[in-house]
Amino acid sequence: MTINEVAQELLVQLWMAVEEKRDSNFLLTDAQHNTAHELAHLGMLEQNGRQVMLTTAGRSEAARWVRRQRLGERLLNDVFTTDGIQTGEQTCSLECALWGGQEDSICTLLGHPQVCPHGRPIPPGPCCLQKRTSVNRLIAPLAELEPGQHGHIAYVNTHHAQHLPKLMAMGILPGVTITLLRRSPSFVFEAGYSQFAVDAEIAAEINVSLSEINESLR
């Protein structure tokens, strides 16, 4: 099923309004009525005047577009390190490339990231639920590295606010070189010119670019 860009945007807006609670009183604008009518005809939403609600099919389709957009942002931010001003335009181009069903491969390559660079959740796909490892990843948690492997910190993914000050005090910032020294009884690593020890939970929150790691394993 193919829908145009305007319809995609409306689906995404509705999804974010509901799933991320951005707008609990979402109402259609005058310009969106025709698009909403088309989506209702496709079974994507239910419309009652200016009020609309996503159907199960609409929610699934919207989540796919949100997933593609945020995976594109993650790829540009973590792998290509693009200028933020250009990211929006380049992400749109990547979304087009992801239409062909490549989003699961990209997600696997990135290590199944849970959030975009802005901290917003990335809807999980089949690969996340299956935790596929058949494709070599470009980014992996520090907890999955072997002693001696090194790379650059790509991003930190934590749901614990109290962990952030600790990580920042260690100098755990994107772009910093990090080397895992030991896995047990705690994860010992070197970042910059200092060594630190953390537990498995924190080690799993530090995501490392694997380009250098892959080189070291050849």
C-alpha positions, 0 to 999 in steps of 0.5 A: 500500500502506497500513501503520499508524503502528506498522508505519512506526515499526518499518520506520524503526527497522530502516532506521536500525539498518542504514543508520546502524549504530545497532544492529547487533544489533536484536532485536524486543521482545515487543510488536513480534512481531505487527507484524513478522509483518504486515510479513513477510506484506507482503514488507517484512521477513524474520523468524527469531524475534526477528531481522528483516531488511528486504527490498528492498521494506521498505528502500525503504518505510522510506527513504521514511518517513525521507525524509518525516520529515527533510524535514519537520524541514528545512522547519520548521527552515529556513523556518518557524523553529519552536520546537524543542519543537513541531517533533516534533508539527508534523513528524508533521502535515507527514508526513501532508501529504507522503503525497500525493507532495509530498515531491519538490516540498518537497525541490526547494524546499529545494534538495535538502538532504542532511541534517536539522537534526540532521545525519542524512542524508536519503535521496535521492529521484527529484528529487535524482537528476534535480536538478530546477529547475522549481520555484523553491527556497526555499533555495540554496547561496551558490555558486549566487547572483548578485552582489548577491543576499542572504538569511539563512543557513539552514544549513551542510552540510559533510562537512569538519570542518576547514571548520567552525572557519573558517566559524564564525570568519567568523560563518557562523551560521543567521539571519545576513544574507549578500550575495554580492559577487563570484563570480570568481576566488573567492566574495566575500561580506559577512556581518554587517559583514565581507567574506570570500573563499572557494573554490567548495567552501566557497561550496557548503556555505553554504545561504541562505534565498531569500525576500529573494533572490526579492524582489530579483529581482522 
